[in-house]
Amino acid sequence: MPLLNRVDADPELFRALGDATRRVILDELTDRDGQTLFEICGRLAMKHGLTSSRQAISQHLAVLEGAGLVRTRREGRYKFHHLDTGPLRALVERWPIDREAPP
């Protein structure tokens, strides 16, 4: 694959990971997967002092979902958010880590 195509292959993934709030949301979903928007907002406020509005967090979740890092499922009137680390494999494949090399 030409270098230019590799660089531009996952712009949504890089955009999603480029924001600190979105990275904290991913951390929270790593700690406890399958949370509602209300739960995520509560954990962000209590654990991280992030007092963003529900609308702002919802927009961050939409970006994460667009990048494939978050999957949602509806159950009645609730929407549950789940972490999907699949898109991160592209980063590992792009920049493999040689475990044998000295630090």
Order of alpha helices (4+ residues) and beta strands (2+ residues): alpha-alpha-alpha-alpha-alpha-beta-beta-alpha
